[in-house]
Amino acid sequence: MKITIDKKYNVAYISLHAKTEEVETIRVSEEMNVDVAPDGTIYGIEFLNANAQLAGGDGGVLVVIDEARGKLAEVELGM
């Protein structure tokens, strides 16, 4: 999984899989698109107006929690 942020265009993209086939982009809302393969696999999620969506109450920090191991990692998104 990879998260890319383009500050110039205020867009963020969470890539769940490398695009190996054609995907359909489904517009979920005015600020979110989801790329889906014909078999239903979600390839990625695009956040438009990323500053407002990703820098919410957590101050723009991505928190990854491994519940099974009880581990936590934080990454500053720089939004």
C-alpha positions in Angstrom: 0.0 0.0 0.0 1.2 3.5 -0.8 -0.1 7.0 -0.1 0.9 9.8 -2.4 0.1 13.5 -1.7 0.2 16.2 -4.3 0.2 19.5 -2.4 0.1 21.6 -5.6 -3.3 20.1 -6.6 -4.4 19.3 -3.1 -5.0 15.6 -3.9 -4.1 12.4 -2.1 -4.2 8.8 -3.4 -4.1 5.6 -1.4 -2.9 2.9 -3.8 -3.9 -0.6 -2.5 -2.7 -2.5 -5.6 -0.6 -1.7 -8.7 -2.9 -1.1 -11.6 -2.4 -4.2 -13.8 -5.7 -3.9 -15.6 -8.3 -1.3 -16.5 -10.1 0.1 -13.6 -13.4 2.0 -13.4 -13.3 5.2 -11.4 -16.4 5.5 -9.2 -17.3 9.0 -7.9 -18.3 8.5 -4.3 -18.7 12.2 -3.6 -17.4 15.5 -4.8 -14.2 14.9 -2.8 -13.7 11.1 -3.2 -13.2 8.7 -6.1 -12.6 4.9 -5.9 -10.8 2.9 -8.6 -12.4 -0.6 -9.0 -11.4 -3.5 -11.2 -14.1 -5.5 -13.1 -13.8 -8.3 -10.4 -14.6 -5.8 -7.7 -11.0 -5.4 -6.4 -10.4 -1.9 -5.1 -7.2 -0.5 -6.5 -7.2 2.9 -4.9 -9.0 5.8 -3.3 -8.5 9.4 -4.4 -9.1 12.3 -2.0 -9.8 15.6 -3.7 -9.5 18.6 -1.3 -7.1 16.4 0.6 -6.1 19.1 3.1 -9.6 19.3 4.5 -10.1 15.5 4.5 -6.8 14.2 5.8 -5.6 16.9 8.2 -8.7 16.7 10.4 -8.7 16.4 14.1 -5.5 14.4 14.2 -3.4 17.3 13.0 -2.4 15.7 9.7 -0.8 12.6 11.1 -1.3 9.1 9.6 -1.7 6.6 12.4 -1.2 2.9 11.6 -2.2 0.5 14.3 -1.3 -3.2 14.3 -4.0 -4.5 16.7 -2.6 -8.0 16.9 0.9 -6.9 17.9 -0.1 -3.9 19.9 2.1 -1.6 17.8 1.5 1.9 16.5 3.3 4.0 14.0 2.7 7.6 13.1 3.7 9.5 9.9 3.4 13.3 9.5 1.5 13.9 6.3 2.6 17.5 5.9 -0.8 18.8 4.9 
